[in-house]
Amino acid sequence: MLRKALWVVRDRITSREAVDDLLADSVGWNARDLVVQVRGRGDAYYADGLEPRAEALAPDGFDPLAALVRGGAAVGVRIHAWGNVSFVWSSADGALPRSERHLVRAHPDWLLRPDGVRYLDPVGGSDWEGIYIDPTVEAARAHTLAVFADIVTRYPVTGFHYDYVRYPQSTYARSLEDHAAITTIVRDAASALRRARPGIVLSAAVFPDPTVARDRVLQRWPEWAAEGLIDLICPMAYREDTAEVGRLLARARAAAAATELWGGLMAYAGRRELARDQVRAARDAGCEGVILFAYDPAKRDVIDAFAAEAERE
């Protein structure tokens, strides 16, 4: 039987009712690991953080992460706090964060191409996703680590999950050797988070092809695995072609043979049979588990199929 997990994006945890529904659904699917986004854009989906409260949360004191940890413990669901590492802001309408405490406003010198921040698009390219920190800036790295350590110190989470632990594209780096700054974050975080909460499971969402990860976004995750800096790898094999999913996950498996691997799959609306087939592909590729992007009550039929197939021996 494969372990099965769900990525949960921050917009699914903005109320007590939403958290209760999420946990009930997770138990129904026997998905005992939830990877829940609590730092989405340099903000906090939890209380009294080092970064400003997320704009999507009402000013009512509700603490989504506390509710998840408390509720998860009651029903046997493990909570992994998911933090975006380098990606710290985006806005559909081009607005900057409202809070003056947000690092985009408070520390523009920490950002990649800070001269372009007022436009929210430093280079104007089609590959641009949003504002990233510059990983080579020591103060930016230290702040990121402090945020993560604060979370795992104050909340008894099972794991901490890194996403966007990379450059947006290698063209944003001053040198291809800047991959070392990303690895420094991962190495320093491993030390700090394991010290703060012994036994914590450290995981990362990564580009599934190690060569593409290395060359396109300076993400050398096989080296992190070899050094023991992460306990669990989640290669994001988001493709509709099941054969390609299998190839990508097999490549990831070969690149980190000794590290636990959960194949990252996409929930395509209405594609129940595709979800089943891709879980089988992950199993055949040697994955120990599967993780679906993302929890969405509107895709219940797809998640039903995903969960049922993962239960099969």
Secondary structure by P-SEA (a helix, b strand, c coil): ccbbbbbbcccccccaaaaaaaaaaaaaaccccccccccccccccccccccccccccccccccaaaaaaaaaaacbbbbbbbbbcccccccccccccccccccccccccccccccccccccccccccccccccccccaaaaaaaaaaaaaaaaaccccbbbbcccccccccccccccaaaaaaaaaaaaaaaaaaaccbbbbbbbccccaaaaacccccaaaaaaaaccccbbbcccccccaaaaaaaaaaaaaacccbbbbbbbbbccccaaaaaaaaaaaaaacccccccccccccaaaaaaaaaaaaacc
